[in-house]
């Protein structure tokens, strides 16, 4: 008898969820902040979000490379995006997190951690809402940007994860 009641409760819950349109035809982005600026990463590449823990330092690494961290037996480089993009002074707070992202394709698999000030939200963006990046320069090199999206009074800069994961010392000014 208890199983029948539980089955009925689950069925009622499923019916209530059917009317909610939480999946869109657009892409989803995990949004975060660096200072007062808003950025987004393709949510399909995000593996996890970890609270800030200082990584193991690497001698002679570029200043934006904070070090490496052990992720379930894998050594993962950690990049501070605030330093990379030259977005103000770096301050680590209780809201600072490391976003672990990974890309896998037929030829390469790469995982990296990005230190950001805080995670904001998940953004649903239709292709028609994504605007081209104007070529006027800024703190983020254009090759790392896929587009811009207006969200209320803010502009979210969508980042190209593939370009970020292929960071080279030669690609970035120190």
PyMOL commands that set and color helices and strands:
alter all, ss='L'
color gray80, all
select helices_A, chain A and resi 2-18+43-45+81-84+127-129+142-144+161-165+169-171
alter helices_A, ss='H'
color red, helices_A
select strands_A, chain A and resi 27-34+37-42+46-51+65-71+74-80+97-104+109-116+118-125+145-151+154-159
alter strands_A, ss='S'
color yellow, strands_A
deselect
rebuild
show_as cartoon
